Amino acid sequence: MKAKILIVEDQFIEAHALERMLLRAGYMVCDIATSVQEALAVIDKEPVDMVLLDIQLKGSLTGIDLAERLNQRNIAFVYLSANSNRTILEQAKRTQPYGFLVKPFRQKDVLIMLDVAWYLHKQKKEPLSGNIASKTANNSNRSKTGCNTPVLIGNSPAIAHLYEQIRTAAGSNISVLIQGESGTGKELVAREIHQLSDRCNKPFVVVNCAGLPATLIESELFGHERGMFTGAIDKRTGKFEQADGGTIFLDEIGELPIDIQVKFLRVLQEREIEPIGGNIKKINVRILAATNRNLENEIAHARFRLDLYYRLSVFPVNVPALREHTSDIPLLAAHFMQRYAQDAGKHFTGITDSVLKQLMHYGWPGNVRELQNVIFRSVLLNDGPEISRLSVSLPQTADSKDTSLTMEENERNHILRVLEKCGWKVAGKNGAAEILNINVSTLNSRMKKLGIKKPRWYE
């Protein structure tokens, strides 16, 4: 049985167009209210499962005021309007809606949003239980398709909630906006959504929007025909077309210029692209995007389009910082230790309690990526049977042991830090050899002697 819906919208045409969409889809619309007072009168009179709620309404009270009442009554709601005022946008988000729908409404968007919102509301009323491993093993899409991917590591409530969001997103083709600090693993989340979806045997194309030259962004994303501009010697297939049938992951979406955002919005709305100098092409692509920027702030400064933000954030996924799930640090550290020990031809039985204590009492501003790098360097530093000291000095308690390093260990750590800073570029301008002011062959020789190898995630 589908949810019973109340529409709270003071624009007659939009409200009744929305009502017709819902009725055609089999939903029951109990009423249309134009003010907070009218809406509360309906809710007091009959049970309502979900409210589609405009922010600007008749009277002195807004949709945000009504949202607070709905939360108190445990009634699900989705906002209908998009407001570019940063303060209003932040106030709306604080009420924790299940989503936003952008006017003019498209039936497909409305129905998908309702399905997602209702599912999330039911999950909220039935708290999660069990660990991540069992949930992953029982995932139907993974078992049916045979797709395989590394699962998120951790048994904390934060990771359990994240994984439930991933499973929910994987079950549909809605656009997903993945938000989180740098180093939290947003690309891993995107890959997991793809692998748990029915597109897992199709392409997964990653685009780093921050790394695209401004003059080539449109060509990279949408492609071009031969001879359309200087240097266009051959026809180029864009990233969207490469991902046809599968998933495209746009990392650092907040870096896209405004003019490209307009073209991207068309892809989201119409599922079609227009290569430079070419004809419009229909594509079948699942769109995932990520950012560590505050997009509300970007919207307020006219650097990010409001309509694009709402199209992307139909289903937002927030990746927790490592400081929000510190109980997972021992599991993560052990995982990275085993991976890099195998690469280095070493064997460790574990990590000493003193080292774990240091790991647990550090703030990890670089999140999981920083932990990964620390364990990688520590594997090179230690010879076993346990990792008994770290390659870097982390904030320690008064009773922590001395972690002084030898000259050779300090040299290895210094080279590693420089390599990480320049993305493991050894030669050329801004490469590690130039920064260290030594010959490239000398650096390669020192790296070989010190057992420094390029990590797989940089390859």
DOFI-416613 format. One record per residue (C-alpha): residue number from 1; residue in three letters; chain; x, y, z. Coordinates in Angstrom, 3 decimals. Example, Ala and Ser with C-alpha at 12.3 -4.5 7.8 and 13.67 -1.06 7.14 Angstrom:
DOFI-416613
> pos; code; unit; X; Y; Z
> 1; ALA; A; 12.300; -4.500; 7.800
> 2; SER; A; 13.670; -1.060; 7.140
END
This chain:
DOFI-416613
> pos; code; unit; X; Y; Z
> 1; MET; A; 0.000; 0.000; 0.000
> 2; LYS; A; 1.430; 3.378; -1.023
> 3; ALA; A; 1.889; 6.336; 1.308
> 4; LYS; A; -0.932; 8.777; 2.004
> 5; ILE; A; 0.302; 12.228; 0.969
> 6; LEU; A; -0.523; 15.801; 1.917
> 7; ILE; A; 0.540; 18.548; -0.524
> 8; VAL; A; 1.362; 21.906; 1.101
> 9; GLU; A; 1.774; 24.381; -1.770
> 10; ASP; A; 0.187; 27.818; -2.260
> 11; GLN; A; 0.551; 27.887; -6.068
> 12; PHE; A; -2.699; 26.461; -7.504
> 13; ILE; A; -1.365; 25.233; -10.871
> 14; GLU; A; 1.745; 23.560; -9.430
> 15; ALA; A; -0.170; 21.954; -6.564
> 16; HIS; A; -2.819; 20.403; -8.804
> 17; ALA; A; -0.288; 19.271; -11.421
> 18; LEU; A; 1.556; 17.472; -8.620
> 19; GLU; A; -1.699; 15.961; -7.384
> 20; ARG; A; -2.460; 14.528; -10.844
> 21; MET; A; 1.022; 12.949; -11.035
> 22; LEU; A; 0.547; 11.254; -7.681
> 23; LEU; A; -2.949; 10.000; -8.430
> 24; ARG; A; -1.804; 8.499; -11.754
> 25; ALA; A; 0.945; 6.652; -9.865
> 26; GLY; A; -1.522; 5.159; -7.399
> 27; TYR; A; -0.849; 7.429; -4.407
> 28; MET; A; -3.680; 8.761; -2.258
> 29; VAL; A; -3.646; 12.558; -1.891
> 30; CYS; A; -5.602; 13.433; 1.216
> 31; ASP; A; -5.671; 17.205; 0.580
> 32; ILE; A; -3.903; 20.331; -0.689
> 33; ALA; A; -3.091; 23.006; 1.913
> 34; THR; A; -1.821; 26.521; 1.202
> 35; SER; A; -0.665; 27.498; 4.708
> 36; VAL; A; 0.794; 25.952; 7.849
> 37; GLN; A; -2.524; 26.354; 9.679
> 38; GLU; A; -4.447; 24.526; 6.934
> 39; ALA; A; -1.865; 21.735; 6.876
> 40; LEU; A; -2.019; 21.218; 10.649
> 41; ALA; A; -5.815; 21.122; 10.499
> 42; VAL; A; -5.641; 18.304; 7.915
> 43; ILE; A; -3.058; 16.362; 9.952
> 44; ASP; A; -5.165; 16.701; 13.111
> 45; LYS; A; -8.202; 15.373; 11.234
> 46; GLU; A; -6.702; 12.314; 9.508
> 47; PRO; A; -3.466; 10.275; 9.428
> 48; VAL; A; -0.835; 11.450; 6.915
> 49; ASP; A; 2.211; 9.396; 5.918
> 50; MET; A; 4.182; 12.026; 4.006
> 51; VAL; A; 4.071; 15.739; 3.263
> 52; LEU; A; 5.308; 17.457; 0.097
> 53; LEU; A; 6.153; 20.861; 1.475
> 54; ASP; A; 6.809; 24.237; -0.153
> 55; ILE; A; 8.985; 26.649; 1.848
> 56; GLN; A; 7.170; 29.900; 0.993
> 57; LEU; A; 3.496; 29.673; 1.991
> 58; LYS; A; 0.545; 31.936; 2.705
> 59; GLY; A; 0.581; 33.536; 6.140
> 60; SER; A; 3.384; 34.396; 8.542
> 61; LEU; A; 4.661; 30.820; 8.973
> 62; THR; A; 6.860; 29.042; 6.446
> 63; GLY; A; 7.340; 25.452; 5.395
> 64; ILE; A; 10.381; 25.329; 7.701
> 65; ASP; A; 8.106; 26.113; 10.660
> 66; LEU; A; 5.802; 23.275; 9.627
> 67; ALA; A; 8.764; 20.926; 9.142
> 68; GLU; A; 9.663; 21.273; 12.824
> 69; ARG; A; 6.107; 20.228; 13.765
> 70; LEU; A; 6.275; 17.286; 11.354
> 71; ASN; A; 9.502; 16.091; 12.958
> 72; GLN; A; 7.818; 16.158; 16.354
> 73; ARG; A; 5.033; 13.964; 14.983
> 74; ASN; A; 7.430; 11.680; 13.092
> 75; ILE; A; 5.847; 12.467; 9.708
> 76; ALA; A; 8.105; 12.220; 6.650
> 77; PHE; A; 8.440; 15.273; 4.406
> 78; VAL; A; 10.142; 16.454; 1.223
> 79; TYR; A; 10.641; 20.121; 0.321
> 80; LEU; A; 9.212; 21.296; -2.989
> 81; SER; A; 10.939; 24.592; -3.600
> 82; ALA; A; 14.550; 25.669; -4.031
> 83; ASN; A; 15.554; 28.900; -2.319
> 84; SER; A; 18.857; 30.585; -3.169
> 85; ASN; A; 19.051; 32.418; 0.156
> 86; ARG; A; 21.862; 30.722; 2.068
> 87; THR; A; 20.275; 31.267; 5.495
> 88; ILE; A; 16.953; 29.749; 4.396
> 89; LEU; A; 18.724; 26.860; 2.693
> 90; GLU; A; 20.708; 26.071; 5.847
> 91; GLN; A; 17.571; 26.330; 7.989
> 92; ALA; A; 15.767; 23.931; 5.650
> 93; LYS; A; 18.603; 21.400; 5.760
> 94; ARG; A; 18.697; 21.520; 9.572
> 95; THR; A; 15.124; 20.196; 9.658
> 96; GLN; A; 16.495; 16.995; 8.031
> 97; PRO; A; 14.087; 16.551; 5.116
> 98; TYR; A; 14.195; 13.360; 3.083
> 99; GLY; A; 14.954; 15.368; -0.041
> 100; PHE; A; 14.191; 18.348; -2.280
> 101; LEU; A; 12.162; 18.475; -5.485
> 102; VAL; A; 12.865; 21.254; -7.963
> 103; LYS; A; 10.104; 23.085; -9.823
> 104; PRO; A; 8.870; 22.469; -12.473
> 105; PHE; A; 8.204; 18.926; -11.321
> 106; ARG; A; 8.905; 15.950; -13.558
> 107; GLN; A; 6.879; 12.839; -12.791
> 108; LYS; A; 9.895; 10.518; -12.917
> 109; ASP; A; 11.820; 12.653; -10.412
> 110; VAL; A; 8.827; 12.946; -8.096
> 111; LEU; A; 8.123; 9.209; -7.996
> 112; ILE; A; 11.767; 8.243; -7.438
> 113; MET; A; 12.081; 10.815; -4.656
> 114; LEU; A; 8.953; 9.495; -2.955
> 115; ASP; A; 10.200; 5.898; -3.106
> 116; VAL; A; 13.554; 6.865; -1.600
> 117; ALA; A; 12.023; 9.105; 1.066
> 118; TRP; A; 9.512; 6.481; 2.164
> 119; TYR; A; 12.178; 3.790; 2.324
> 120; LEU; A; 14.467; 5.992; 4.422
> 121; HIS; A; 11.616; 6.910; 6.746
> 122; LYS; A; 10.820; 3.252; 7.379
> 123; GLN; A; 14.510; 2.551; 8.038
> 124; LYS; A; 14.579; 5.418; 10.535
> 125; LYS; A; 11.701; 3.864; 12.447
> 126; GLU; A; 13.427; 0.446; 12.383
> 127; PRO; A; 17.024; 1.037; 13.588
> 128; LEU; A; 19.844; -0.904; 11.978
> 129; SER; A; 21.255; -3.992; 13.654
> 130; GLY; A; 24.042; -6.423; 12.847
> 131; ASN; A; 27.444; -5.747; 11.363
> 132; ILE; A; 28.566; -4.562; 7.970
> 133; ALA; A; 29.992; -7.865; 6.838
> 134; SER; A; 26.688; -9.704; 7.116
> 135; LYS; A; 24.795; -6.942; 5.325
> 136; THR; A; 27.287; -6.996; 2.483
> 137; ALA; A; 27.285; -10.761; 2.139
> 138; ASN; A; 23.523; -10.829; 1.822
> 139; ASN; A; 23.243; -8.103; -0.807
> 140; SER; A; 21.104; -9.472; -3.609
> 141; ASN; A; 22.594; -7.392; -6.425
> 142; ARG; A; 26.116; -8.509; -5.591
> 143; SER; A; 25.163; -12.192; -5.514
> 144; LYS; A; 23.092; -12.045; -8.700
> 145; THR; A; 25.641; -10.248; -10.826
> 146; GLY; A; 28.801; -11.706; -9.424
> 147; CYS; A; 30.314; -8.232; -9.017
> 148; ASN; A; 32.985; -7.896; -6.397
> 149; THR; A; 34.615; -4.914; -4.703
> 150; PRO; A; 36.348; -4.125; -1.411
> 151; VAL; A; 33.708; -3.321; 1.189
> 152; LEU; A; 33.922; -0.422; 3.599
> 153; ILE; A; 35.879; -1.401; 6.676
> 154; GLY; A; 34.354; -0.813; 10.089
> 155; ASN; A; 31.716; -1.932; 12.568
> 156; SER; A; 30.863; 1.473; 14.030
> 157; PRO; A; 27.316; 2.906; 13.918
> 158; ALA; A; 28.576; 5.656; 11.568
> 159; ILE; A; 29.779; 3.125; 9.000
> 160; ALA; A; 26.645; 1.008; 9.441
> 161; HIS; A; 24.528; 4.061; 8.623
> 162; LEU; A; 26.743; 4.941; 5.659
> 163; TYR; A; 26.440; 1.429; 4.283
> 164; GLU; A; 22.667; 1.529; 4.567
> 165; GLN; A; 22.688; 4.758; 2.540
> 166; ILE; A; 24.879; 3.066; -0.081
> 167; ARG; A; 22.552; 0.081; -0.327
> 168; THR; A; 19.554; 2.380; -0.700
> 169; ALA; A; 21.227; 4.465; -3.412
> 170; ALA; A; 22.372; 1.349; -5.288
> 171; GLY; A; 18.814; 0.117; -5.664
> 172; SER; A; 17.759; 2.917; -8.030
> 173; ASN; A; 19.165; 5.171; -10.752
> 174; ILE; A; 18.829; 8.430; -8.843
> 175; SER; A; 21.674; 10.933; -8.871
> 176; VAL; A; 23.718; 10.902; -5.673
> 177; LEU; A; 25.768; 13.709; -4.130
> 178; ILE; A; 28.516; 12.300; -1.896
> 179; GLN; A; 29.793; 14.834; 0.612
> 180; GLY; A; 32.648; 14.576; 3.073
> 181; GLU; A; 36.057; 15.904; 4.019
> 182; SER; A; 39.140; 15.139; 1.947
> 183; GLY; A; 40.468; 11.663; 2.580
> 184; THR; A; 37.238; 10.121; 3.860
> 185; GLY; A; 36.835; 7.745; 0.916
> 186; LYS; A; 34.196; 9.363; -1.283
> 187; GLU; A; 35.395; 7.532; -4.403
> 188; LEU; A; 35.244; 4.208; -2.550
> 189; VAL; A; 31.623; 4.991; -1.641
> 190; ALA; A; 30.866; 5.772; -5.300
> 191; ARG; A; 32.469; 2.511; -6.438
> 192; GLU; A; 30.470; 0.572; -3.883
> 193; ILE; A; 27.201; 2.151; -5.070
> 194; HIS; A; 28.113; 1.154; -8.625
> 195; GLN; A; 29.148; -2.371; -7.650
> 196; LEU; A; 25.960; -2.989; -5.691
> 197; SER; A; 23.779; -1.720; -8.536
> 198; ASP; A; 22.544; -3.576; -11.617
> 199; ARG; A; 25.106; -1.564; -13.636
> 200; CYS; A; 28.099; -3.213; -11.969
> 201; ASN; A; 29.177; -5.085; -15.116
> 202; LYS; A; 29.160; -1.834; -17.106
> 203; PRO; A; 31.780; 0.971; -17.144
> 204; PHE; A; 32.621; 2.993; -14.051
> 205; VAL; A; 34.239; 6.224; -15.262
> 206; VAL; A; 35.959; 8.575; -12.807
> 207; VAL; A; 36.403; 12.262; -13.626
> 208; ASN; A; 38.449; 14.562; -11.384
> 209; CYS; A; 36.798; 17.895; -12.138
> 210; ALA; A; 39.516; 19.793; -10.266
> 211; GLY; A; 42.191; 18.319; -12.533
> 212; LEU; A; 40.591; 19.266; -15.869
> 213; PRO; A; 42.090; 22.269; -17.711
> 214; ALA; A; 39.462; 24.999; -18.036
> 215; THR; A; 39.890; 25.108; -21.833
> 216; LEU; A; 39.331; 21.371; -22.238
> 217; ILE; A; 36.570; 20.583; -19.711
> 218; GLU; A; 33.732; 20.573; -22.245
> 219; SER; A; 35.685; 18.377; -24.653
> 220; GLU; A; 36.692; 15.964; -21.868
> 221; LEU; A; 33.143; 15.557; -20.611
> 222; PHE; A; 31.093; 15.691; -23.798
> 223; GLY; A; 33.602; 14.947; -26.588
> 224; HIS; A; 34.279; 16.755; -29.878
> 225; GLU; A; 34.370; 16.190; -33.602
> 226; ARG; A; 37.579; 16.312; -35.588
> 227; GLY; A; 38.825; 19.773; -36.545
> 228; MET; A; 36.446; 21.714; -34.286
> 229; PHE; A; 39.280; 23.659; -32.670
> 230; THR; A; 43.075; 23.921; -32.752
> 231; GLY; A; 44.555; 20.594; -31.703
> 232; ALA; A; 41.382; 18.580; -32.403
> 233; ILE; A; 43.189; 16.239; -34.801
> 234; ASP; A; 40.848; 13.327; -34.183
> 235; LYS; A; 37.317; 12.798; -32.963
> 236; ARG; A; 37.126; 12.445; -29.185
> 237; THR; A; 34.600; 10.437; -27.181
> 238; GLY; A; 33.739; 12.275; -23.952
> 239; LYS; A; 33.600; 10.788; -20.475
> 240; PHE; A; 29.789; 10.707; -20.427
> 241; GLU; A; 29.641; 8.672; -23.607
> 242; GLN; A; 32.405; 6.371; -22.321
> 243; ALA; A; 30.211; 5.658; -19.300
> 244; ASP; A; 27.110; 4.866; -21.381
> 245; GLY; A; 25.214; 2.000; -19.749
> 246; GLY; A; 27.239; 2.354; -16.563
> 247; THR; A; 28.131; 5.001; -13.998
> 248; ILE; A; 30.085; 8.253; -14.144
> 249; PHE; A; 31.628; 9.619; -10.950
> 250; LEU; A; 32.358; 13.335; -10.984
> 251; ASP; A; 34.779; 14.039; -8.153
> 252; GLU; A; 35.071; 17.628; -6.878
> 253; ILE; A; 31.942; 18.687; -8.750
> 254; GLY; A; 32.157; 22.115; -7.083
> 255; GLU; A; 35.132; 22.953; -9.303
> 256; LEU; A; 33.082; 22.963; -12.535
> 257; PRO; A; 32.753; 26.423; -14.158
> 258; ILE; A; 29.245; 27.886; -14.298
> 259; ASP; A; 28.932; 27.539; -18.094
> 260; ILE; A; 29.746; 23.816; -17.887
> 261; GLN; A; 27.296; 23.430; -15.001
> 262; VAL; A; 24.530; 24.551; -17.375
> 263; LYS; A; 25.440; 21.816; -19.867
> 264; PHE; A; 25.736; 19.270; -17.077
> 265; LEU; A; 22.261; 20.195; -15.855
> 266; ARG; A; 20.918; 19.292; -19.291
> 267; VAL; A; 22.540; 15.869; -19.019
> 268; LEU; A; 20.822; 15.349; -15.671
> 269; GLN; A; 17.433; 16.486; -16.927
> 270; GLU; A; 17.325; 15.088; -20.448
> 271; ARG; A; 19.949; 12.304; -20.338
> 272; GLU; A; 21.534; 13.582; -23.524
> 273; ILE; A; 24.867; 15.145; -24.497
> 274; GLU; A; 26.002; 17.399; -27.341
> 275; PRO; A; 29.661; 16.929; -28.363
> 276; ILE; A; 31.428; 20.051; -29.657
> 277; GLY; A; 30.538; 20.239; -33.333
> 278; GLY; A; 28.452; 17.063; -33.154
> 279; ASN; A; 24.817; 16.017; -32.892
> 280; ILE; A; 22.819; 15.460; -29.714
> 281; LYS; A; 23.119; 11.906; -28.394
> 282; LYS; A; 20.935; 10.092; -25.901
> 283; ILE; A; 22.882; 8.357; -23.138
> 284; ASN; A; 22.023; 5.975; -20.321
> 285; VAL; A; 24.314; 6.981; -17.465
> 286; ARG; A; 24.042; 6.850; -13.683
> 287; ILE; A; 25.509; 10.052; -12.237
> 288; LEU; A; 27.357; 10.157; -8.928
> 289; ALA; A; 29.110; 13.327; -7.776
> 290; ALA; A; 31.279; 14.243; -4.821
> 291; THR; A; 32.628; 17.350; -3.173
> 292; ASN; A; 34.404; 18.469; -0.026
> 293; ARG; A; 33.232; 22.032; -0.591
> 294; ASN; A; 30.319; 23.689; 1.169
> 295; LEU; A; 28.014; 23.953; -1.849
> 296; GLU; A; 25.524; 26.113; 0.032
> 297; ASN; A; 28.288; 28.687; 0.431
> 298; GLU; A; 29.210; 28.317; -3.261
> 299; ILE; A; 25.557; 28.912; -4.193
> 300; ALA; A; 25.427; 32.037; -2.020
> 301; HIS; A; 28.476; 33.410; -3.877
> 302; ALA; A; 27.008; 32.505; -7.310
> 303; ARG; A; 29.717; 29.916; -7.991
> 304; PHE; A; 27.381; 26.931; -8.097
> 305; ARG; A; 23.923; 26.707; -9.657
> 306; LEU; A; 21.071; 26.158; -7.239
> 307; ASP; A; 19.044; 24.051; -9.675
> 308; LEU; A; 22.047; 21.791; -10.278
> 309; TYR; A; 22.568; 21.402; -6.532
> 310; TYR; A; 19.000; 20.192; -6.033
> 311; ARG; A; 19.110; 17.904; -9.058
> 312; LEU; A; 22.240; 16.269; -7.657
> 313; SER; A; 21.164; 16.107; -4.041
> 314; VAL; A; 17.990; 14.110; -4.553
> 315; PHE; A; 19.832; 11.572; -2.428
> 316; PRO; A; 22.763; 13.070; -0.467
> 317; VAL; A; 25.253; 10.691; 1.155
> 318; ASN; A; 27.507; 12.054; 3.882
> 319; VAL; A; 30.774; 10.204; 4.502
> 320; PRO; A; 31.852; 10.534; 8.147
> 321; ALA; A; 35.272; 11.887; 9.106
> 322; LEU; A; 37.592; 9.369; 10.774
> 323; ARG; A; 37.306; 11.245; 14.089
> 324; GLU; A; 33.585; 10.354; 14.024
> 325; HIS; A; 34.279; 6.599; 14.005
> 326; THR; A; 37.573; 6.173; 15.854
> 327; SER; A; 36.525; 2.698; 17.019
> 328; ASP; A; 37.238; 1.541; 13.440
> 329; ILE; A; 40.893; 2.676; 13.545
> 330; PRO; A; 42.313; -0.711; 14.716
> 331; LEU; A; 40.454; -2.524; 11.901
> 332; LEU; A; 41.577; -0.006; 9.287
> 333; ALA; A; 45.179; -0.017; 10.514
> 334; ALA; A; 45.301; -3.827; 10.449
> 335; HIS; A; 43.846; -3.869; 6.925
> 336; PHE; A; 46.427; -1.412; 5.582
> 337; MET; A; 49.229; -3.205; 7.436
> 338; GLN; A; 48.388; -6.522; 5.786
> 339; ARG; A; 48.060; -4.967; 2.330
> 340; TYR; A; 51.376; -3.114; 2.367
> 341; ALA; A; 53.268; -5.818; 4.223
> 342; GLN; A; 52.387; -8.212; 1.402
> 343; ASP; A; 53.584; -5.684; -1.191
> 344; ALA; A; 56.840; -5.206; 0.712
> 345; GLY; A; 57.403; -8.927; 1.219
> 346; LYS; A; 57.119; -8.617; 4.999
> 347; HIS; A; 55.045; -10.387; 7.623
> 348; PHE; A; 53.548; -8.785; 10.712
> 349; THR; A; 51.448; -10.456; 13.373
> 350; GLY; A; 49.894; -7.190; 14.493
> 351; ILE; A; 50.348; -3.682; 15.868
> 352; THR; A; 51.569; -3.072; 19.412
> 353; ASP; A; 49.245; -1.563; 22.009
> 354; SER; A; 51.434; 1.541; 22.359
> 355; VAL; A; 51.178; 2.263; 18.626
> 356; LEU; A; 47.411; 1.655; 18.617
> 357; LYS; A; 47.124; 4.073; 21.518
> 358; GLN; A; 48.901; 6.748; 19.493
> 359; LEU; A; 46.616; 6.091; 16.506
> 360; MET; A; 43.486; 6.280; 18.630
> 361; HIS; A; 44.450; 9.585; 20.261
> 362; TYR; A; 45.254; 11.508; 17.087
> 363; GLY; A; 42.726; 13.812; 15.391
> 364; TRP; A; 43.371; 12.593; 11.780
> 365; PRO; A; 42.708; 15.825; 9.841
> 366; GLY; A; 43.569; 13.891; 6.666
> 367; ASN; A; 41.092; 11.142; 7.617
> 368; VAL; A; 41.448; 7.571; 6.328
> 369; ARG; A; 43.878; 8.586; 3.577
> 370; GLU; A; 46.259; 10.016; 6.183
> 371; LEU; A; 46.000; 6.835; 8.268
> 372; GLN; A; 46.676; 4.825; 5.112
> 373; ASN; A; 49.837; 6.811; 4.392
> 374; VAL; A; 51.089; 6.553; 7.991
> 375; ILE; A; 50.651; 2.773; 8.008
> 376; PHE; A; 52.291; 2.490; 4.573
> 377; ARG; A; 55.426; 4.281; 5.787
> 378; SER; A; 55.400; 2.402; 9.084
> 379; VAL; A; 55.376; -0.930; 7.254
> 380; LEU; A; 58.588; 0.143; 5.505
> 381; LEU; A; 60.109; 1.295; 8.788
> 382; ASN; A; 59.400; -1.826; 10.855
> 383; ASP; A; 60.847; -5.294; 10.302
> 384; GLY; A; 58.517; -7.309; 12.536
> 385; PRO; A; 57.085; -9.282; 14.065
> 386; GLU; A; 54.851; -6.318; 15.017
> 387; ILE; A; 54.580; -2.671; 14.025
> 388; SER; A; 56.127; -1.237; 17.167
> 389; ARG; A; 56.724; 2.355; 16.084
> 390; LEU; A; 55.235; 4.825; 13.667
> 391; SER; A; 56.993; 6.662; 10.868
> 392; VAL; A; 55.710; 10.028; 12.087
> 393; SER; A; 55.339; 11.706; 15.441
> 394; LEU; A; 51.658; 11.931; 16.402
> 395; PRO; A; 50.298; 13.807; 19.433
> 396; GLN; A; 50.971; 11.460; 22.355
> 397; THR; A; 50.032; 11.084; 25.997
> 398; ALA; A; 52.635; 11.703; 28.697
> 399; ASP; A; 53.401; 8.005; 29.174
> 400; SER; A; 53.989; 7.278; 25.465
> 401; LYS; A; 57.248; 5.617; 24.520
> 402; ASP; A; 60.057; 7.418; 22.707
> 403; THR; A; 59.724; 7.061; 18.936
> 404; SER; A; 63.129; 8.446; 17.882
> 405; LEU; A; 64.193; 7.427; 14.385
> 406; THR; A; 67.570; 6.680; 12.830
> 407; MET; A; 69.092; 8.923; 10.131
> 408; GLU; A; 68.167; 6.384; 7.461
> 409; GLU; A; 64.583; 6.215; 8.743
> 410; ASN; A; 64.344; 10.000; 8.743
> 411; GLU; A; 65.695; 10.096; 5.176
> 412; ARG; A; 63.096; 7.558; 4.049
> 413; ASN; A; 60.268; 9.493; 5.711
> 414; HIS; A; 61.443; 12.779; 4.194
> 415; ILE; A; 61.529; 11.278; 0.685
> 416; LEU; A; 58.108; 9.702; 1.222
> 417; ARG; A; 56.586; 12.996; 2.346
> 418; VAL; A; 57.961; 14.807; -0.717
> 419; LEU; A; 56.731; 12.046; -3.062
> 420; GLU; A; 53.236; 12.178; -1.550
> 421; LYS; A; 53.195; 15.971; -1.819
> 422; CYS; A; 53.942; 15.874; -5.546
> 423; GLY; A; 51.709; 12.875; -6.300
> 424; TRP; A; 54.651; 10.470; -6.664
> 425; LYS; A; 56.052; 12.374; -9.633
> 426; VAL; A; 59.800; 11.665; -9.551
> 427; ALA; A; 61.216; 13.542; -12.556
> 428; GLY; A; 60.375; 16.788; -14.342
> 429; LYS; A; 59.137; 20.176; -13.173
> 430; ASN; A; 57.799; 20.120; -9.597
> 431; GLY; A; 58.859; 16.488; -9.328
> 432; ALA; A; 60.406; 15.004; -6.176
> 433; ALA; A; 63.969; 15.144; -7.571
> 434; GLU; A; 63.636; 18.873; -8.262
> 435; ILE; A; 62.157; 19.560; -4.815
> 436; LEU; A; 64.875; 17.516; -3.095
> 437; ASN; A; 67.511; 19.149; -5.337
> 438; ILE; A; 69.111; 15.853; -6.354
> 439; ASN; A; 69.592; 14.001; -9.640
> 440; VAL; A; 66.699; 11.793; -10.783
> 441; SER; A; 68.962; 8.724; -11.011
> 442; THR; A; 70.238; 9.409; -7.482
> 443; LEU; A; 66.688; 9.624; -6.165
> 444; ASN; A; 65.687; 6.382; -7.897
> 445; SER; A; 68.751; 4.698; -6.376
> 446; ARG; A; 67.926; 5.973; -2.872
> 447; MET; A; 64.285; 4.872; -3.251
> 448; LYS; A; 65.416; 1.368; -4.249
> 449; LYS; A; 67.840; 1.133; -1.327
> 450; LEU; A; 65.256; 2.392; 1.173
> 451; GLY; A; 62.544; 0.077; -0.156
> 452; ILE; A; 60.275; 2.878; -1.355
> 453; LYS; A; 57.715; 1.749; -3.931
> 454; LYS; A; 54.873; 3.668; -5.524
> 455; PRO; A; 51.585; 2.777; -3.764
> 456; ARG; A; 48.913; 1.122; -5.900
> 457; TRP; A; 46.378; 3.886; -5.338
> 458; TYR; A; 48.672; 6.306; -7.216
> 459; GLU; A; 48.994; 4.026; -10.259
END
